[in-house]
């Protein structure tokens, strides 16, 4: 038990360290520095100021979450205060960890107002932070919600029919996103939730359902904020791309609701059985 706590401690603080470079850049940009930008005037646009403030706050939340997963007092927090930020954080960061090496090989991030070295610093930090947070959360969740990780077939719950309806609706949106956007995470999330909604549990379906639905919601919401905020980052985004991002948000939300039902009902069922 002590060794496991030490491991969580090391992983959590490593995630905090990985967040520092990005947060430092954001604070520099918010205080007037143009470091990393070929055209610093972009940073003075109101939309970019607001976007940098929001993303700095998001990174600060990720640091808090890492501390929650690291310390014993984090086990006493309400479940929603841990689950929702982690769902969004892993949905945003884990796809970056997967795609960043491929983007680097393809030369992505070499144009635009941001200098290339910024992408290297930011995405390297995001990649490590995403992996570390995911691992730390697995330790945390296994300690707090062990029944969710037990593989097997569970009997129908009171909301099984509703879960299947939501899983089907979310899967339609996920498949549409996967076709239009070649989005593997959306397809994986739909498959994972379909398996879970029909009573199966275990590491495999739970992991892909969590990451897939979180990636749809988090990345879609980020793109919608960038687009609706009229920031320079949305330049060139087509109408089809805009609707695709909206479908990600809606599909991720619906699939996430199924996970919420499963988490509440199965942990309550296990508690009732053991009490």
PyMOL commands that set and color helices and strands:
alter all, ss='L'
color gray80, all
select helices_A, chain A and resi 2-30+40-44+46-70+72-76+79-105+116-144+146-149+160-181+184-197+203-228+232-234+239-274
alter helices_A, ss='H'
color red, helices_A
select strands_A, chain A and resi 152-153+200-201
alter strands_A, ss='S'
color yellow, strands_A
deselect
rebuild
show_as cartoon
